[in-house]
Amino acid sequence: MSSAQMAQTMSLNDSMPQADDRAIHFPQGIAGFSDAHDFGLIYEGVGDIACLQSIDQPEAAFLLTPWNESRLGPRPGLNQEQCQCIDADTSTDVAWMLVLNPFADSQWVTANLKAPIAINMEKRIALQCIRPEPELPLRYHWMPQPA
């Protein structure tokens, strides 16, 4: 599969980058995969879960879902350095995504609230933002495991 095919995306609840054949670039990589910089977003067009697949390191793949303000409150903000990293004018110019983990709990798919992903949808540059708040869970119960 070519990098253009892997980067093909579709709208997901208006929170995902629109269909595009360009990869999403993570200048700093993702936690545990600092050398993985370019990712494709795979979305079937149904539901609210997509796959973020590394083009550089095939073993790096993550399930993503949009930040849900009704459940979690306001989206996180970005400081000036983080905005510069993803070439965003303000922190409101980004889509916020959560990394899901279907393997950490036998009854729940969990969400990592400690390290959400901010995507500049226009420039297709992203950053995993490690948040300093100690009370934020790495394994927030997001949804029951599918039967």
Secondary structure by P-SEA (a helix, b strand, c coil): cccccccccccccccccccccccccccccccccccccbbbbbbccccccccccccccccbbbbbbccccccccccccccaaaaaaacccccccbbbbbbbbcccccccccccccbbbbbcccccccccccccccccccccccccccc
